[in-house]
């Protein structure tokens, strides 16, 4: 937890407040200049307003939980109203994909070379105990991710959540979506794909024209790179796999074959479930 109001939310007050939630998390506060730097770094908004004699002042602010990896890169951002079960499911997905191997529950014993931790130690006063939303704070839950095991040498590609949009027989094209994870130590590139259900297959992306009209076009270079330790999602409104000259009807419940060709990992066969999003 990071308070954006250090004048009122002292380390002592934060520690007393968050002790009610869990003893192994951390509360963080610092001077105004330091907080301003961090809010810019992670896209957090806050603005103070005059209050009553009782409240002294009020603060409008972003209330989010941000999941950060061992290199201080943002992996997930959760809104304050999201259910705990949904948060747990998303984090579990990242762990399963081994993109995030594991995380520590405290900043007092993380990876020594964590840039984010170095920033905290230099700029902030740390209080052991913390978690939750303080009335005048921005929640920035920094799950400091530890490398609990070495990444596999070379790329380690996984494919998940493969599905396609239903379309009638009269439609000549269909669309496939999926998620590609790379838990390895090297990047890999999706070069092409093919399916016996299609005349041919292309890697496409959605885009908006200057007039505000949505369109589709082949991805730049015709390939998609998956960096080491990253997840690339082919999704509605973004990149996708275009099935051109459909050879079968894309009815809900149908399962179609799809082969993905990677530069280093070779061919990977997956099943595409045709369903509603």
Rosetta silent file (secondary structure, phi, psi, omega in degrees, C-alpha in Angstrom):
SEQUENCE: XXXXXXXXXXXXXXXXXXXXXXXXXXXXXXXXXXXXXXXXXXXXXXXXXXXXXXXXXXXXXXXXXXXXXXXXXXXXXXXXXXXXXXXXXXXXXXXXXXXXXXXXXXXXXXXXXXXXXXXXXXXXXXXXXXXXXXXXXXXXXXXXXXXXXXXXXXXXXXXXXXXXXXXXXXXXXXXXXXXXXXXXXXXXXXXXXXXXXXXXXXXXXXXXXXXXXXXXXXXXXXXXXXXXXXXXXXXXXXXXXXXXXXXXXXXXXXXXXXXXXXXXXXXXXXXXXXXXX
SCORE:     score description
SCORE:     0.000 S_00000001
   1 L     0.000  136.130  176.661    0.000    0.000    0.000 S_00000001
   2 E  -123.972  122.030  175.721    1.211    3.465   -0.862 S_00000001
   3 E   -86.662  136.946  177.560   -0.390    6.529    0.670 S_00000001
   4 L   -96.901   10.968 -179.454   -0.430    9.660   -1.478 S_00000001
   5 L  -129.585   70.569 -174.934   -1.017   11.843    1.609 S_00000001
   6 L   -65.152  -22.817  178.935    2.137   11.548    3.756 S_00000001
   7 L   -65.441  -33.841 -179.061    1.235   14.614    5.791 S_00000001
   8 L  -102.205  -38.301 -177.084   -1.759   12.848    7.270 S_00000001
   9 L   -95.934   80.331  179.324   -0.937    9.164    6.722 S_00000001
  10 L   -72.111  161.262  177.393    2.258    8.765    8.724 S_00000001
  11 H   -54.096  -38.447  179.784    4.051    5.385    8.861 S_00000001
  12 H   -63.215  -45.853 -179.292    2.712    4.886   12.387 S_00000001
  13 H   -65.322  -41.729  179.053   -0.896    5.503   11.346 S_00000001
  14 H   -62.831  -44.350 -179.595   -0.595    3.265    8.304 S_00000001
  15 H   -60.758  -42.480  179.551    0.952    0.478   10.369 S_00000001
  16 H   -63.995  -39.841 -177.540   -1.833    0.690   12.941 S_00000001
  17 H   -69.117  -51.173 -172.543   -4.492    0.601   10.240 S_00000001
  18 H   -77.596  -13.689  177.093   -3.175   -2.243    8.098 S_00000001
  19 L   -60.393  -21.022  179.635   -2.264   -4.431   11.072 S_00000001
  20 L   -73.981  -13.919 -173.500   -5.939   -5.359   11.146 S_00000001
  21 L  -101.937  -53.081  179.489   -5.632   -7.069    7.743 S_00000001
  22 L  -164.401  136.174 -175.107   -2.415   -9.088    7.628 S_00000001
  23 L   -79.033  -11.374 -171.870    0.901   -8.947    9.527 S_00000001
  24 L  -104.987   10.964  179.370    3.179   -9.910    6.632 S_00000001
  25 L  -107.061  172.803 -170.685    2.500   -7.125    4.138 S_00000001
  26 E  -118.540  138.655  172.612    4.115   -3.711    3.836 S_00000001
  27 E  -103.973  140.078 -174.297    2.915   -0.159    4.213 S_00000001
  28 E  -131.705  135.629  170.817    4.766    2.556    2.298 S_00000001
  29 E  -146.134  168.247 -178.597    4.843    6.330    2.500 S_00000001
  30 E  -168.138 -170.968 -179.891    7.297    9.066    1.526 S_00000001
  31 L   -78.949  168.283 -173.791    7.675   12.737    0.715 S_00000001
  32 H   -61.871  -39.278 -179.669    5.505   14.497   -1.859 S_00000001
  33 H   -63.897  -42.085 -179.688    8.200   14.619   -4.571 S_00000001
  34 H   -65.367  -44.294  179.196    8.840   10.898   -4.322 S_00000001
  35 H   -62.402  -40.053  178.623    5.153   10.045   -4.435 S_00000001
  36 H   -60.253  -41.134  178.691    4.716   12.279   -7.489 S_00000001
  37 H   -61.214  -43.893 -176.469    7.497   10.368   -9.285 S_00000001
  38 H   -70.471  -37.224  179.174    5.887    7.026   -8.547 S_00000001
  39 H   -65.186  -36.586  176.544    2.388    8.103   -9.579 S_00000001
  40 H   -67.151  -41.768 -177.624    3.742    9.244  -12.938 S_00000001
  41 H   -60.645  -37.462 -175.137    5.678    5.993  -13.314 S_00000001
  42 L  -113.626   16.801  172.547    2.581    3.836  -12.780 S_00000001
  43 L    65.419   40.086 -179.266   -0.126    6.096  -14.202 S_00000001
  44 L  -101.575  137.448  178.457   -1.834    6.984  -10.929 S_00000001
  45 L  -107.329  140.799  168.297   -3.970   10.122  -10.531 S_00000001
  46 E  -153.608  151.680 -178.522   -4.591   12.076   -7.322 S_00000001
  47 E  -153.296  130.373 -178.610   -5.767   15.594   -6.467 S_00000001
  48 E   -91.656  146.387  177.414   -6.310   17.296   -3.098 S_00000001
  49 E  -132.806  154.287  175.651   -9.307   19.468   -2.243 S_00000001
  50 E   -67.662  137.166  179.148  -10.190   21.649    0.722 S_00000001
  51 L  -115.616 -156.569  177.325  -12.377   19.846    3.242 S_00000001
  52 L   -89.742  178.456  176.618  -14.116   20.693    6.488 S_00000001
  53 L   -62.068  -33.205 -178.746  -12.471   21.392    9.831 S_00000001
  54 L   -73.032  -40.787 -176.359  -13.013   17.751   10.705 S_00000001
  55 L   -93.188  -16.421 -177.392  -11.510   16.302    7.535 S_00000001
  56 L    68.458  -60.228  175.633   -8.928   19.068    6.877 S_00000001
  57 E  -156.083  162.837  179.090   -8.788   18.110    3.208 S_00000001
  58 E  -117.707  157.479 -177.782  -10.108   15.525    0.772 S_00000001
  59 E  -133.477  122.292  168.382   -8.281   13.529   -1.877 S_00000001
  60 E   -87.549  137.773 -175.682   -9.556   12.231   -5.221 S_00000001
  61 E  -159.361  159.120  169.770   -7.428    9.322   -6.348 S_00000001
  62 L   -71.476  140.465  176.349   -7.042    6.192   -8.412 S_00000001
  63 L  -125.271   95.028 -175.667   -7.729    3.051   -6.396 S_00000001
  64 E  -136.319  161.336  170.399   -6.040    0.106   -8.080 S_00000001
  65 E  -113.171  122.330 -177.437   -3.975   -2.987   -7.369 S_00000001
  66 E  -113.019  124.779  177.852   -0.963   -3.247   -9.659 S_00000001
  67 E   -94.866  125.172 -173.134    0.940   -6.513  -10.074 S_00000001
  68 E  -122.754  138.455 -179.342    4.615   -5.905  -10.883 S_00000001
  69 L   -86.620 -174.828 -174.328    7.254   -8.451  -11.892 S_00000001
  70 L   -66.401  -15.765  177.810   10.833   -8.774  -10.700 S_00000001
  71 L  -103.353   15.389  178.217   11.945   -6.172  -13.254 S_00000001
  72 L    69.501   20.134  176.027    9.290   -3.642  -12.143 S_00000001
  73 L   -87.495  137.811  179.276    7.184   -4.210  -15.264 S_00000001
  74 E   -73.972  127.911  178.931    3.425   -3.955  -14.832 S_00000001
  75 E  -106.829  -37.226 -178.808    1.711   -7.295  -15.495 S_00000001
  76 E  -146.291  148.243  172.413   -1.826   -6.709  -14.235 S_00000001
  77 E  -131.182  123.369 -179.785   -3.950   -3.808  -12.993 S_00000001
  78 E  -110.381  139.543  174.060   -7.083   -4.511  -10.950 S_00000001
  79 E   -76.807  159.813 -174.889   -9.817   -2.027  -10.110 S_00000001
  80 L   -67.922  -23.194 -176.981  -10.793   -1.629   -6.463 S_00000001
  81 L   -89.311    0.854 -176.423  -14.241   -3.139   -7.011 S_00000001
  82 L   -73.159  139.941 -179.398  -13.003   -6.420   -8.490 S_00000001
  83 L   -68.130  146.589 -179.944  -13.865   -9.566   -6.542 S_00000001
  84 H   -58.727  -34.205  179.439  -11.044  -11.352   -4.776 S_00000001
  85 H   -63.624  -40.309  179.713  -11.854  -14.547   -6.662 S_00000001
  86 H   -67.002  -40.061  177.155  -11.322  -12.822  -10.021 S_00000001
  87 H   -61.600  -46.227 -179.078   -7.996  -11.382   -8.861 S_00000001
  88 H   -61.827  -39.049 -179.863   -6.873  -14.815   -7.651 S_00000001
  89 H   -64.209  -42.147 -179.477   -7.857  -16.424  -10.965 S_00000001
  90 H   -67.025  -42.687  179.241   -5.825  -13.938  -13.008 S_00000001
  91 H   -67.075  -38.812  177.642   -2.748  -14.283  -10.812 S_00000001
  92 H   -62.038  -36.468  179.063   -3.110  -18.079  -10.846 S_00000001
  93 H   -62.799  -44.069  179.077   -3.202  -17.961  -14.636 S_00000001
  94 H   -63.399  -39.683  179.586    0.101  -16.093  -14.750 S_00000001
  95 H   -65.293  -43.331 -179.937    1.664  -18.540  -12.316 S_00000001
  96 H   -61.562  -36.409 -178.955    0.460  -21.536  -14.336 S_00000001
  97 L   -76.033   -7.540 -178.606    1.948  -20.063  -17.484 S_00000001
  98 L    60.626   18.282  172.618    5.238  -19.685  -15.565 S_00000001
  99 L   -72.872  -39.858  169.606    5.514  -16.172  -16.878 S_00000001
 100 L  -112.230  111.740 -173.177    5.472  -15.183  -13.239 S_00000001
 101 L   -70.845  -48.743  176.809    7.129  -18.054  -11.397 S_00000001
 102 E  -165.952  171.316  177.385    6.194  -16.996   -7.912 S_00000001
 103 E  -137.336  155.324  175.868    5.890  -13.954   -5.713 S_00000001
 104 L   -97.385  153.466 -179.307    6.824  -13.065   -2.162 S_00000001
 105 L   -92.015    2.022  179.275    4.314  -11.621    0.236 S_00000001
 106 L  -143.600  149.044 -179.754    6.757   -9.136    1.691 S_00000001
 107 H   -85.959   -5.649 -175.612    9.230   -6.592    0.377 S_00000001
 108 H   -78.613  -13.381 -178.475   11.670   -7.217    3.233 S_00000001
 109 H  -142.558   53.488  179.575   13.106  -10.333    1.614 S_00000001
 110 L   -97.919 -170.297  174.703   12.846  -10.059   -2.185 S_00000001
 111 L   -59.456  127.256 -172.065   15.308  -10.312   -4.986 S_00000001
 112 L   -61.923  -30.021 -175.108   18.157   -8.011   -3.990 S_00000001
 113 L   -94.866   18.812  178.987   18.484   -6.390   -7.385 S_00000001
 114 L   -65.351  120.488  179.243   14.815   -5.441   -7.734 S_00000001
 115 H   -61.166  -36.683 -178.856   14.711   -1.884   -9.182 S_00000001
 116 H   -66.944  -42.365  179.254   11.381   -1.234   -7.518 S_00000001
 117 H   -63.715  -41.086  178.447   12.664   -2.302   -4.111 S_00000001
 118 H   -59.962  -40.227  177.968   15.753   -0.123   -4.542 S_00000001
 119 H   -62.071  -45.109 -179.564   13.476    2.811   -5.328 S_00000001
 120 H   -62.095  -46.389 -175.811   11.402    2.122   -2.212 S_00000001
 121 H   -64.072  -34.567 -177.864   14.423    1.778    0.062 S_00000001
 122 H   -77.759  -41.939 -168.433   15.940    4.978   -1.209 S_00000001
 123 H  -101.232  -25.833 -170.900   12.857    7.164   -1.377 S_00000001
 124 E  -114.428  157.273  166.835   10.311    5.780    1.079 S_00000001
 125 E   -90.572  125.623 -177.817    9.924    5.010    4.760 S_00000001
 126 E   -99.766  138.701  173.618    8.846    1.359    5.012 S_00000001
 127 E  -122.697  128.803  179.192    6.591    0.045    7.724 S_00000001
 128 E   -76.758  126.747 -171.735    6.151   -3.687    8.201 S_00000001
 129 L   113.285  126.963  172.822    2.403   -4.418    8.161 S_00000001
 130 L   171.723  151.861  171.935    0.151   -3.318    5.397 S_00000001
 131 L   162.565  143.864  167.866   -2.631   -3.994    2.987 S_00000001
 132 L   107.253 -175.004 -171.744   -5.847   -2.455    1.788 S_00000001
 133 L  -102.656  116.783  175.845   -7.434    0.755    0.802 S_00000001
 134 L   -92.068  145.823 -172.863   -6.929    3.787    3.053 S_00000001
 135 L   -56.031  -24.810 -177.809   -9.457    6.605    2.533 S_00000001
 136 L  -119.318   31.783 -174.862   -6.749    8.925    1.211 S_00000001
 137 E  -125.274  161.409  166.369   -4.469    6.484   -0.560 S_00000001
 138 E   -99.994  125.661  176.971   -3.743    4.981   -3.878 S_00000001
 139 L   -82.854  119.244  172.336   -3.465    1.230   -3.506 S_00000001
 140 L  -124.735   88.605 -177.563   -0.417    0.038   -5.372 S_00000001
 141 L   -79.342  106.107 -178.258   -0.020   -3.560   -4.286 S_00000001
 142 L   -91.715   95.846  174.731    3.502   -4.405   -5.374 S_00000001
 143 L   -80.064  100.112 -175.974    3.676   -8.159   -5.523 S_00000001
 144 L   -76.754  117.452 -170.193    7.441   -8.445   -5.739 S_00000001
 145 E   -93.046  123.451 -178.871    8.041  -11.465   -7.876 S_00000001
 146 E   -97.426  144.172  175.882   10.953  -13.703   -7.025 S_00000001
 147 L   -82.885   91.930 -173.385   12.634  -15.970   -9.534 S_00000001
 148 L   -79.080  -15.995  176.841   12.083  -19.213   -7.581 S_00000001
 149 L  -151.726  153.621 -177.636   13.469  -21.366  -10.328 S_00000001
 150 L   -68.254  143.463  176.604   15.620  -20.830  -13.365 S_00000001
 151 L   -71.585  148.125  176.626   13.812  -20.244  -16.639 S_00000001
 152 L   -60.711  145.706  176.604   14.179  -23.004  -19.231 S_00000001
 153 L   -69.721  139.177 -176.787   16.920  -22.416  -21.760 S_00000001
 154 L    77.551 -176.470  178.533   15.508  -21.204  -25.046 S_00000001
 155 L   -73.422  153.679  174.486   11.812  -20.394  -25.526 S_00000001
 156 L  -134.467   87.678 -171.501    9.114  -22.316  -23.629 S_00000001
 157 E   -86.890  137.098  173.421    5.898  -21.706  -25.554 S_00000001
 158 E  -131.983  147.133 -179.470    2.443  -22.571  -24.236 S_00000001
 159 E  -121.020  132.707 -176.510   -0.933  -22.055  -25.938 S_00000001
 160 E  -142.592  161.255  173.776   -4.122  -21.497  -23.987 S_00000001
 161 E    51.123   55.363 -179.361   -7.758  -20.401  -24.359 S_00000001
 162 E   -89.141  124.535  179.347   -8.046  -21.223  -28.064 S_00000001
 163 E  -154.361  164.081  178.717  -11.461  -20.432  -29.541 S_00000001
 164 E  -134.143  153.509 -177.731  -13.175  -19.192  -32.676 S_00000001
 165 L   -82.592  131.342  176.140  -16.175  -17.012  -33.388 S_00000001
 166 L   -61.139  143.631  176.858  -19.259  -18.749  -34.847 S_00000001
 167 E  -151.997  146.217 -176.806  -20.116  -17.654  -38.386 S_00000001
 168 L   -71.976  168.913 -178.174  -22.689  -18.826  -40.954 S_00000001
 169 L   -62.381  -32.103 -177.124  -21.890  -20.751  -44.095 S_00000001
 170 L   -69.206  -20.372  178.361  -22.320  -17.678  -46.241 S_00000001
 171 L   -76.898  130.118 -176.068  -19.408  -15.972  -44.466 S_00000001
 172 L   -88.161  -11.001 -178.633  -16.168  -16.726  -46.273 S_00000001
 173 E  -126.078  156.014  174.895  -13.884  -15.878  -43.333 S_00000001
 174 E  -136.234  167.684 -175.997  -13.620  -16.889  -39.688 S_00000001
 175 E  -130.846  136.029  176.106  -11.547  -15.668  -36.752 S_00000001
 176 E  -114.711  145.349  176.737   -9.491  -17.555  -34.150 S_00000001
 177 E  -128.964  152.849  178.447   -8.265  -16.203  -30.807 S_00000001
 178 E  -168.064  173.231  178.219   -5.758  -17.581  -28.315 S_00000001
 179 E  -122.863  128.350 -179.993   -3.152  -16.734  -25.690 S_00000001
 180 E  -111.941  123.325  176.423    0.549  -17.470  -26.227 S_00000001
 181 E  -111.813  149.224  177.384    2.868  -17.588  -23.212 S_00000001
 182 E  -132.115   98.983 -178.663    6.657  -17.831  -23.224 S_00000001
 183 L   -89.951    6.403 -177.512    8.146  -18.946  -19.902 S_00000001
 184 L   -86.224 -173.351 -177.768   11.588  -19.480  -21.415 S_00000001
 185 L   -98.445   -3.107  178.975   14.759  -17.402  -21.468 S_00000001
 186 L  -130.398  153.437  177.934   14.649  -16.580  -25.194 S_00000001
 187 L   -75.659  162.713  173.631   12.069  -14.991  -27.465 S_00000001
 188 E  -140.610  166.540 -176.222   10.282  -16.894  -30.199 S_00000001
 189 E  -131.361  128.876  172.248    8.274  -15.812  -33.244 S_00000001
 190 E   -79.226  111.846 -174.556    4.949  -17.055  -34.584 S_00000001
 191 E   -86.722  -40.746 -176.594    5.686  -17.265  -38.304 S_00000001
 192 E  -167.172  176.141  175.185    2.411  -18.630  -39.670 S_00000001
 193 E  -148.670  162.311 -178.919   -0.526  -20.909  -39.024 S_00000001
 194 E  -151.652  157.121  178.931   -2.644  -23.336  -41.021 S_00000001
 195 L  -155.119  140.971  177.552   -5.861  -25.309  -40.715 S_00000001
 196 L   -70.250   -9.692  178.835   -7.646  -27.918  -42.803 S_00000001
 197 L   -88.406   -2.454 -174.826  -10.805  -25.892  -42.135 S_00000001
 198 E  -128.799  149.059  172.465   -9.466  -22.904  -44.079 S_00000001
 199 E   -63.737  -46.979  170.540   -8.328  -22.204  -47.618 S_00000001
 200 E  -157.494  165.450 -173.944   -5.438  -20.275  -46.052 S_00000001
 201 E  -128.351  139.190  177.793   -4.682  -18.526  -42.766 S_00000001
 202 E  -131.153  153.029  174.651   -3.166  -15.105  -42.009 S_00000001
 203 E   -90.493  117.946 -174.095   -2.095  -13.285  -38.859 S_00000001
 204 E  -119.679  168.601  172.766   -4.192  -10.121  -38.657 S_00000001
 205 E  -142.082  150.048  175.140   -4.772   -7.134  -36.389 S_00000001
 206 E   -87.199  150.505  178.634   -7.680   -4.748  -35.932 S_00000001
 207 E  -152.450  165.986  179.789   -7.113   -1.012  -36.401 S_00000001
 208 E  -118.774  132.493  179.122   -9.044    2.245  -36.598 S_00000001
 209 L   -76.519  170.804  177.477   -8.859    4.638  -39.534 S_00000001
 210 L   -61.678  -24.752  178.779   -8.569    8.416  -39.208 S_00000001
 211 L   -85.232    0.096  179.229  -12.304    8.547  -39.836 S_00000001
 212 L    85.612   12.699 -179.381  -12.887    6.274  -36.846 S_00000001
 213 L   -92.294  132.161  179.309  -13.817    3.224  -38.907 S_00000001
 214 E   -78.268  141.921  177.793  -12.586   -0.171  -37.673 S_00000001
 215 E  -144.326  176.222  177.602  -10.702   -2.371  -40.116 S_00000001
 216 E  -130.358  146.738 -179.718   -8.462   -5.444  -40.283 S_00000001
 217 E  -154.107  159.174  175.558   -5.059   -5.908  -41.861 S_00000001
 218 E   -60.939  145.563  178.004   -2.121   -8.351  -41.731 S_00000001
 219 L   -64.477  154.996 -178.610    0.200   -7.794  -38.786 S_00000001
 220 H   -59.762  125.958 -179.231    3.393   -5.905  -39.552 S_00000001
 221 H    78.868   -7.700  179.087    5.883   -8.252  -41.170 S_00000001
 222 H    75.151   10.982 -176.746    3.317  -11.044  -41.097 S_00000001
 223 L  -134.546  162.915  178.135    4.738  -12.429  -37.831 S_00000001
 224 E  -129.094  121.570  179.607    4.151  -12.084  -34.082 S_00000001
 225 E   -89.580  139.294  175.867    7.061  -12.048  -31.628 S_00000001
 226 E  -119.057  103.644 -177.021    6.673  -13.514  -28.150 S_00000001
 227 L   -68.342  158.015  177.619    9.401  -12.138  -25.892 S_00000001
 228 L   -60.342  133.094  178.027   10.905  -14.205  -23.098 S_00000001
 229 L    73.825   17.507 -177.062    8.743  -14.116  -19.994 S_00000001
 230 L  -120.657  163.994  175.147    5.823  -12.465  -21.774 S_00000001
 231 E  -121.479  131.402  176.611    2.246  -13.302  -22.727 S_00000001
 232 E  -114.899  122.623 -178.024    0.739  -12.284  -26.078 S_00000001
 233 E  -105.914  122.134  171.451   -3.041  -12.358  -26.296 S_00000001
 234 E   -91.630  112.264 -167.292   -4.792  -12.625  -29.637 S_00000001
 235 L  -140.782  171.124  176.912   -8.160  -11.150  -28.739 S_00000001
 236 L   -60.769  129.881 -179.481  -11.239   -9.332  -29.968 S_00000001
 237 L    84.652    0.269 -179.850  -10.267   -5.854  -31.139 S_00000001
 238 L  -131.316 -141.507  176.918   -6.572   -6.747  -31.331 S_00000001
 239 E   -73.209  151.016 -179.806   -4.423   -9.317  -33.085 S_00000001
 240 E  -161.217  171.346  176.985   -6.120  -12.491  -34.292 S_00000001
 241 E  -105.024  122.565 -177.036   -5.826  -15.401  -36.722 S_00000001
 242 E   -98.174  121.393  175.394   -7.908  -14.974  -39.858 S_00000001
 243 E   -93.796  110.909 -175.311   -9.312  -18.091  -41.544 S_00000001
 244 E  -102.047  141.072 -177.526   -9.845  -17.162  -45.189 S_00000001
 245 E    57.830   63.260  179.928  -12.081  -19.149  -47.584 S_00000001
 246 E   -51.621  138.309  178.625  -13.706  -21.295  -44.900 S_00000001
 247 L  -105.367   -9.081  178.653  -14.120  -24.950  -45.865 S_00000001
 248 L  -137.605  164.944  177.467  -16.506  -25.842  -43.017 S_00000001
 249 L   -81.523  132.556  179.626  -19.341  -24.221  -41.128 S_00000001
 250 E   -90.388   75.294  179.605  -18.255  -22.520  -37.881 S_00000001
 251 L   -90.675  146.284  176.807  -21.152  -23.727  -35.712 S_00000001
 252 L   -54.547  135.303 -179.792  -21.020  -23.451  -31.884 S_00000001
 253 L    96.759  -17.775  178.298  -19.583  -26.627  -30.389 S_00000001
 254 L   -71.615  142.331  176.438  -17.487  -27.534  -33.442 S_00000001
 255 E  -116.551  124.771 -175.965  -13.790  -28.211  -32.778 S_00000001
 256 E  -115.748  149.166  178.238  -11.335  -27.383  -35.569 S_00000001
 257 E   -82.210  145.480  176.516   -7.618  -28.195  -35.970 S_00000001
 258 E  -144.696  131.414  176.830   -5.038  -25.405  -36.052 S_00000001
 259 E  -111.669  127.876  178.128   -1.267  -25.645  -36.485 S_00000001
 260 E  -107.406  128.490 -179.086    0.979  -22.821  -35.292 S_00000001
 261 E  -104.703  116.432  178.017    4.486  -22.571  -36.742 S_00000001
 262 E  -105.125  149.738 -177.108    7.115  -20.992  -34.488 S_00000001
 263 L   -61.605  -44.233 -175.903   10.606  -20.017  -35.549 S_00000001
 264 L  -105.394  -34.972 -175.694   12.367  -21.889  -32.717 S_00000001
 265 L   -86.597   -8.060  178.558    9.703  -24.109  -31.160 S_00000001
 266 E    77.380 -156.768 -176.997    8.512  -25.577  -34.457 S_00000001
 267 E   -84.587  139.491  175.999    4.930  -26.621  -35.146 S_00000001
 268 E  -130.650  124.271 -179.006    2.357  -26.816  -32.372 S_00000001
 269 E   -95.692  132.903  178.610   -1.086  -28.350  -32.973 S_00000001
 270 E  -135.261  161.138  175.824   -4.084  -27.037  -31.028 S_00000001
 271 E  -102.554  135.777  179.707   -7.847  -27.486  -31.122 S_00000001
 272 E  -104.922  117.083  176.879  -10.089  -24.478  -31.762 S_00000001
 273 E   -88.536  123.905  177.324  -13.453  -24.541  -30.027 S_00000001
 274 E   -84.532  119.789 -175.670  -16.099  -22.585  -31.915 S_00000001
 275 L  -158.877  167.771  173.492  -18.189  -20.734  -29.319 S_00000001
 276 L   -74.837  149.805 -179.565  -19.684  -17.428  -28.330 S_00000001
 277 L   -66.058    0.000    0.000  -17.253  -15.083  -26.507 S_00000001
